[in-house]
Amino acid sequence: MSAETPASREVPQENRFKVWRQTRPFWAGLLTFLGGVPIAYLPYGDMRLGNITLAMKTTAGSSALIIGALLITLGLMMWFQPAVRVFAGVATIVLGLVSIPVSNFGGLGVGFLLSLIGGGMSIAWAPAPPVEETADTEDAGGPEASAEAGAVLTAGLPEQRGPEYHATDKTIDADGGRNSAG
Protein backbone atom coordinates (compact mmCIF):
# COMPACT_ATOMS: atom_id res chain seq x y z
CA MET A 1 0.00 0.00 0.00
CA SER A 2 1.43 3.36 -0.97
CA ALA A 3 0.93 6.73 0.65
CA GLU A 4 -1.52 7.73 -2.09
CA THR A 5 -3.78 4.72 -1.53
CA PRO A 6 -6.47 5.39 1.06
CA ALA A 7 -6.65 2.78 3.79
CA SER A 8 -10.42 2.55 3.54
CA ARG A 9 -10.25 0.59 0.27
CA GLU A 10 -9.37 -2.54 2.23
CA VAL A 11 -12.32 -2.11 4.58
CA PRO A 12 -15.73 -3.19 3.25
CA GLN A 13 -18.18 -0.38 2.56
CA GLU A 14 -20.53 -1.27 5.43
CA ASN A 15 -17.71 -1.27 8.03
CA ARG A 16 -15.99 2.02 7.17
CA PHE A 17 -17.88 4.07 9.74
CA LYS A 18 -17.30 1.42 12.41
CA VAL A 19 -13.56 1.38 11.73
CA TRP A 20 -13.43 5.18 11.69
CA ARG A 21 -15.38 5.35 14.96
CA GLN A 22 -13.10 2.85 16.70
CA THR A 23 -9.91 4.74 15.86
CA ARG A 24 -10.84 7.92 17.74
CA PRO A 25 -12.69 9.01 20.90
CA PHE A 26 -16.04 9.07 19.09
CA TRP A 27 -18.40 8.99 22.08
CA ALA A 28 -16.36 11.60 23.95
CA GLY A 29 -16.59 13.92 20.95
CA LEU A 30 -20.31 13.31 20.58
CA LEU A 31 -21.03 14.06 24.26
CA THR A 32 -18.86 17.18 24.14
CA PHE A 33 -20.60 18.35 20.98
CA LEU A 34 -24.04 17.73 22.51
CA GLY A 35 -22.94 19.44 25.74
CA GLY A 36 -22.03 22.61 23.86
CA VAL A 37 -25.45 22.96 22.23
CA PRO A 38 -27.56 23.74 25.35
CA ILE A 39 -24.82 25.91 26.80
CA ALA A 40 -24.76 28.05 23.66
CA TYR A 41 -28.52 28.00 22.98
CA LEU A 42 -30.23 28.57 26.32
CA PRO A 43 -29.07 32.14 26.96
CA TYR A 44 -30.51 33.16 23.59
CA GLY A 45 -33.52 30.87 23.36
CA ASP A 46 -37.01 31.40 24.66
CA MET A 47 -39.93 29.10 25.26
CA ARG A 48 -43.52 30.02 24.40
CA LEU A 49 -46.43 28.62 26.39
CA GLY A 50 -49.53 30.01 24.72
CA ASN A 51 -49.27 33.79 25.12
CA ILE A 52 -46.54 33.58 27.73
CA THR A 53 -42.91 33.81 26.68
CA LEU A 54 -40.23 32.52 29.01
CA ALA A 55 -36.91 34.14 28.16
CA MET A 56 -33.68 32.98 29.72
CA LYS A 57 -31.57 35.79 28.33
CA THR A 58 -28.77 36.93 30.57
CA THR A 59 -26.08 39.57 30.45
CA ALA A 60 -23.48 36.85 30.05
CA GLY A 61 -25.00 35.58 26.82
CA SER A 62 -21.96 36.32 24.68
CA SER A 63 -19.62 34.38 26.94
CA ALA A 64 -22.07 31.46 26.99
CA LEU A 65 -22.11 31.50 23.19
CA ILE A 66 -18.30 31.46 23.13
CA ILE A 67 -18.14 28.56 25.61
CA GLY A 68 -20.76 26.60 23.66
CA ALA A 69 -18.99 27.21 20.35
CA LEU A 70 -15.65 26.14 21.86
CA LEU A 71 -17.21 22.95 23.23
CA ILE A 72 -18.69 22.14 19.83
CA THR A 73 -15.29 22.80 18.24
CA LEU A 74 -13.53 20.60 20.82
CA GLY A 75 -16.01 17.79 20.16
CA LEU A 76 -15.25 17.96 16.44
CA MET A 77 -11.53 18.13 17.17
CA MET A 78 -11.78 14.90 19.18
CA TRP A 79 -13.25 13.25 16.10
CA PHE A 80 -10.92 14.58 13.45
CA GLN A 81 -7.69 15.13 15.45
CA PRO A 82 -7.52 12.26 17.98
CA ALA A 83 -3.87 13.06 18.74
CA VAL A 84 -4.94 16.10 20.80
CA ARG A 85 -7.51 14.16 22.82
CA VAL A 86 -5.93 14.91 26.21
CA PHE A 87 -5.78 18.66 25.58
CA ALA A 88 -9.33 18.62 24.23
CA GLY A 89 -10.54 16.65 27.24
CA VAL A 90 -8.95 18.99 29.78
CA ALA A 91 -10.23 22.05 27.93
CA THR A 92 -13.71 20.50 27.79
CA ILE A 93 -13.76 19.91 31.54
CA VAL A 94 -12.55 23.45 32.27
CA LEU A 95 -15.10 25.01 29.91
CA GLY A 96 -17.85 22.82 31.39
CA LEU A 97 -16.97 24.05 34.88
CA VAL A 98 -16.83 27.67 33.72
CA SER A 99 -20.26 27.28 32.14
CA ILE A 100 -21.92 26.84 35.56
CA PRO A 101 -21.80 30.52 36.59
CA VAL A 102 -21.76 31.89 33.04
CA SER A 103 -24.45 30.00 31.14
CA ASN A 104 -27.57 29.38 33.24
CA PHE A 105 -26.00 26.71 35.43
CA GLY A 106 -24.21 25.11 32.52
CA GLY A 107 -27.18 24.76 30.21
CA LEU A 108 -29.48 23.81 33.09
CA GLY A 109 -27.03 21.13 34.14
CA VAL A 110 -27.45 19.12 30.94
CA GLY A 111 -24.62 20.75 29.00
CA PHE A 112 -22.44 20.78 32.08
CA LEU A 113 -22.84 17.03 32.72
CA LEU A 114 -22.43 16.08 29.07
CA SER A 115 -19.27 18.19 28.83
CA LEU A 116 -17.74 16.71 31.98
CA ILE A 117 -18.45 13.14 30.92
CA GLY A 118 -17.20 13.80 27.37
CA GLY A 119 -14.01 15.44 28.63
CA GLY A 120 -13.30 12.60 31.02
CA MET A 121 -13.89 10.03 28.30
CA SER A 122 -11.55 11.91 25.98
CA ILE A 123 -8.75 11.93 28.54
CA ALA A 124 -9.25 8.24 29.34
CA TRP A 125 -9.43 7.05 25.72
CA ALA A 126 -6.33 5.41 24.28
CA PRO A 127 -5.82 4.05 20.79
CA ALA A 128 -5.86 0.29 20.42
CA PRO A 129 -2.45 -1.37 20.11
CA PRO A 130 -1.57 -2.37 16.56
CA VAL A 131 -2.62 -5.89 15.65
CA GLU A 132 0.30 -8.11 14.77
CA GLU A 133 -0.19 -10.83 12.21
CA THR A 134 0.07 -14.24 13.88
CA ALA A 135 -0.41 -16.39 10.78
CA ASP A 136 3.36 -16.84 10.33
CA THR A 137 3.98 -17.94 13.92
CA GLU A 138 1.09 -20.43 13.99
CA ASP A 139 2.71 -22.57 11.28
CA ALA A 140 6.08 -22.68 13.05
CA GLY A 141 4.73 -23.87 16.39
CA GLY A 142 7.54 -26.42 16.83
CA PRO A 143 10.66 -26.30 18.98
CA GLU A 144 12.33 -23.83 16.58
CA ALA A 145 9.84 -21.14 17.55
CA SER A 146 10.56 -21.55 21.27
CA ALA A 147 14.33 -21.40 20.67
CA GLU A 148 13.90 -18.20 18.68
CA ALA A 149 11.70 -16.74 21.41
CA GLY A 150 14.34 -17.57 24.03
CA ALA A 151 17.05 -15.95 21.93
CA VAL A 152 14.96 -12.82 21.49
CA LEU A 153 14.25 -12.60 25.21
CA THR A 154 17.91 -12.88 26.22
CA ALA A 155 19.32 -10.73 23.40
CA GLY A 156 19.31 -7.53 25.46
CA LEU A 157 20.53 -9.06 28.74
CA PRO A 158 24.16 -8.88 29.87
CA GLU A 159 26.19 -12.07 30.03
CA GLN A 160 25.38 -14.14 33.09
CA ARG A 161 28.35 -15.63 34.87
CA GLY A 162 28.30 -18.97 36.59
CA PRO A 163 29.27 -19.73 40.21
CA GLU A 164 32.89 -20.58 39.21
CA TYR A 165 33.63 -16.93 38.42
CA HIS A 166 35.15 -15.13 41.40
CA ALA A 167 35.91 -11.44 41.14
CA THR A 168 38.78 -10.04 43.20
CA ASP A 169 39.28 -6.64 44.72
CA LYS A 170 41.90 -5.72 42.14
CA THR A 171 40.71 -4.28 38.85
CA ILE A 172 43.55 -5.97 36.97
CA ASP A 173 42.34 -9.40 38.00
CA ALA A 174 38.73 -8.58 37.32
CA ASP A 175 38.08 -9.42 33.65
CA GLY A 176 41.19 -7.90 32.16
CA GLY A 177 40.87 -4.51 33.80
CA ARG A 178 37.27 -3.90 32.73
CA ASN A 179 34.65 -3.20 35.36
CA SER A 180 31.58 -5.34 35.33
CA ALA A 181 28.22 -4.58 36.80
CA GLY A 182 26.80 -8.07 36.75
Protein Blocks (a to p, Z undefined) as FASTA:
>chain_A
ZZklcfklmpcfklmmmmmmmmccfklmmmmmmmmmmmmmmmmgccdehjaccdfbdfkl
mmmmmmmmmmmmmmmmmmmmmmlmmmmmmmmmmmmmmmmmmngggonommmmmmmmmmmm
mmmpccddddddfklmmmmmcfklmmmmmmmmmmmpccdddfklccdfbfklngghiacf
ZZ
